[in-house]
Amino acid sequence: MTEQARAAIARLVVDVPDFPEPGVVFKDIAPLLADPDGLAAVVDGLAHAGRDAEGAPTVDAVVGIEARGFLLGTPVALALGVGFVAVRKAGKLPRSTHAVSYDLEYGSATLEVQQDALRPGQRVLLVDDVLATGGTVAATRELVERTGASVAGVALLMELSFLPGRATVGDLPVSALVTV
């Protein structure tokens, strides 16, 4: 299924130059999300990062990072039979939150998670679309750890190898369906 996921990504993800600002190449996953076979292959490929060799889940929850991590992480959680937790931009969650500010490839941001979204000792799989500079994943890891849970791994559609994402996330196991 991973080869099917890679083929779907190659066929359906569209590069959009100079978006959201000059010099950035945005990876538009909307065509992938609209293709049921491609999406199913990608969800299966991402869920693989949260399973052991026999196919049993090794995580207690999936954490999706705003916003495209929501679109991918929710079906991955269903495939693994675990719950889903959203990490949101600042001010979007209604109850008490933990917050972390960080630098992006083209700016800065603050992410939040509800303080009671995860329980101490839970192991989670982070899901997002692209690993670029690694700031978003590193900030999300910090949020997860503030709840007392731990990050077991990161599952991504793609990793941009020409940026320092993997170095930024340190010792986290990273599973990218495609590396460019």
Secondary structure, 3 states (H helix, E strand, C coil): CHHHHHHHHHHHCEEEECCCCCCCEEEECHHHHCCHHHHHHHHHHHHHHHECCCCCECCCEEEEECCHHHHHHHHHHHHHCCEEEEEEECCCCCCCEEEEEEEECCEEEEEEEECCCCCCCCEEEEEEEEECCCHHHHHHHHHHHHCCCEEEEEEEEEECCCCCHHHHHCCCCEEEEEEC
